[in-house]
Amino acid sequence: MFPNDKIKELVNSKIRVEMKGEDLILEGRLRAADDYMNILLEDTKEVEDEKEKRALGSVLLRGNNIIYMEKIA
């Protein structure tokens, strides 16, 4: 299974994403993903030390800036 197929299985799931560069962790509902691993998150929140830092709403993340993503409850 290719990573893109696995990511597309997560559509409509709540996920956590760590971004490159800054120590930035985002949580939100995955609404779409493309072949370049660009993803659209809705109801996105920036998280720091397991606490919500701020609400961001809908966010489009570029695939080459994503370090990892995981499904959360």
Summary of the structure (lengths in Angstrom):
residues: 73
radius of gyration: 11.3
end to end distance: 23.2
largest distance: 34.9
contacts: 190
relative contact order: 0.28
helix: 14%
strand: 59%
